[in-house]
């Protein structure tokens, strides 16, 4: 059974291009370190103050998802990218879903 990890972000108004550049760097790092690249969903209609971006990726198990999140903490590139996100986005939450296959 696979799982989908979904993280929610609120992008600071006027910072969408900067947020896009930072997210692309993070997604590129994912690939570099052998992790799923994931994808970003943006909200079409979002209530003010609510998360307007979602990043999601699929993993084989919860343990694999946790190992991937831990790996980000070890990536030297995140020492630069992580602080650059301050004032650009605010992570609002994270959820993990089990994928249901009805076959």
C-alpha positions in Angstrom: 0.0 0.0 0.0 1.5 3.4 -1.0 1.0 6.7 0.8 0.7 10.3 -0.4 2.4 13.0 1.6 0.7 16.4 1.1 2.2 19.7 2.6 0.2 22.9 2.6 1.7 26.4 2.1 0.5 29.9 2.1 2.5 32.0 -0.4 3.1 35.6 0.6 1.4 37.9 -1.9 3.9 39.2 -4.4 6.3 36.4 -3.8 4.9 33.8 -6.2 7.9 33.9 -8.6 10.3 33.6 -5.7 8.3 30.8 -4.2 8.2 29.0 -7.6 12.0 29.2 -7.9 12.6 27.9 -4.4 10.1 25.0 -4.8 11.8 24.1 -8.1 15.1 24.0 -6.3 13.7 21.7 -3.6 12.1 19.4 -6.2 15.3 19.2 -8.2 17.1 18.3 -4.9 14.5 15.5 -4.4 15.5 14.0 -7.7 19.2 14.5 -7.1 19.0 12.5 -3.9 16.8 9.8 -5.4 13.5 10.9 -3.8 10.2 11.5 -5.6 10.0 15.0 -7.2 6.4 15.4 -6.3 4.1 18.0 -7.8 2.7 21.4 -6.7 -1.0 22.2 -6.9 -2.1 25.8 -6.6 -5.5 26.8 -5.4 -7.9 28.4 -8.0 -10.4 29.7 -5.4 -8.9 29.9 -1.9 -10.3 31.7 1.1 -8.0 34.6 2.3 -5.4 33.3 4.8 -5.8 29.7 3.8 -3.1 27.6 2.1 -2.9 28.3 -1.6 -0.2 25.8 -2.6 0.0 22.1 -2.0 3.1 19.9 -2.6 2.5 16.2 -2.8 4.5 13.1 -3.5 3.8 9.4 -3.4 5.9 6.9 -1.4 5.8 3.1 -1.0 5.2 3.4 2.7 5.0 5.7 5.7 8.5 4.7 6.7 9.8 5.6 3.2 8.0 9.0 3.5 9.6 9.6 6.9 13.0 8.6 5.7 12.6 11.1 2.8 11.7 13.9 5.1 14.7 13.1 7.3 16.9 13.1 4.3 16.0 16.7 3.6 17.4 17.7 7.0 20.7 16.1 6.0 21.0 17.9 2.6 23.7 20.6 2.7 21.8 22.6 0.1 18.9 23.1 2.5 21.1 25.3 4.8 20.7 27.9 2.1 17.3 27.1 0.6 15.5 26.7 4.0 16.2 30.2 5.3 15.4 31.7 1.9 11.8 30.5 2.3 11.2 32.8 5.3 8.9 35.6 4.2 8.1 33.8 1.0 5.9 31.0 2.3 4.5 29.6 5.5 4.0 25.9 5.8 0.5 25.4 7.2 0.5 21.6 7.7 1.3 18.2 6.5 -1.0 15.2 5.9 -0.3 11.6 5.0 -2.9 9.6 3.1 -3.0 5.9 2.4 -3.8 5.2 -1.3 -6.8 2.9 -1.6 -6.8 0.5 -4.5 -10.2 -1.1 -5.2 -8.9 -3.6 -7.7 
